[in-house]
Amino acid sequence: MKKGIHPENYRLVAFKDMSNDDVFLTKSTADTKETLEVDGVEYPLVKLEISRSSHPYYTGKHKLVDTAGRIDKFKNKYAKFKK
């Protein structure tokens, strides 16, 4: 492995999902000026718009897409251009 190519500033960082206020800690090199206190310890804070706790794929709240309905809408919309 080459020396000197890996970041030296790995540390625990708090990631906060702003949509549901879920906070989780993980190691990161992300730069941030904000901090957050978790269990009496202050960590650098990175704010997220969406995370595993709010993403529809992981929460099971999928939107069902009616593909047959979408095809019919497409055909009806562009039927006027048909010669």
N, C-alpha and C positions, 0 to 999 in steps of 0.2 A: 504494500500500500504506500502511496506517495505521502511524504510528510509535508505539512504546511498547507494542505488544500482543504482541510475540514474546518468548519467554524469552531471557535473556542468558547463562544458565549452561550452554550446550552445551559438553560436554567428552567425551573418550574415556572410556568406562566398560567394565569387564570384566563380561560376563555368564557365569555358570557354571551349567551343567546339572548338578544334583546327582545325577541318576540314572546318568550315565556320565562325569562329571568333564570334559566338554568345555567349553573356555573360548573365547569369541570377543569381540572388541573392536568397539565401534560407538559413534557419538556419541549422547548421551542427556542428558536433564535429570533423570533419576531421582535422588532423594535416597537416600543410604545412608551409614552410619557405618563399614562394613567396607571394607577395602582388600585388594588382591591384587597380588603382584608378577609381572609377565609380562615376560620378556626383560630383566630388570634395571630395569624401570620400574614404579612403583607406581600402580595405578589404583583408583578406587572400584569396589566389587564389588556386583553384584546377583545373588542366587541364584535360579535357576529350577527348577521341578519337572520341566518338560518343555520341549524346544526342538526345533529342526529336526533335530538329530542323534539324538534319541530318540523322536520322534513316529512312530507306526506309519504314518501317511500318507506321510511322507518317507523312511522307512527301507525301505518295501516289505513290512513284516511285518504285513499286514492280517489281521484275523480274518474269516474267511468266514462269512457269516450264511446259514443254511439257511432261506430264507423259506418254502418249502413246509412244512418241519417246524414252523416257528413258527405257521403258520396252523392246521395240524392240532392242535397242542397247545392253541391257543386254543379251537378248536371242541370238543375233548374236555373241556376244563376247564369250559366254559359250557354243555355239552349238558344238564346236569342241571337248568338253569333253563328249558329249552325246554318249552313247554306243548303 
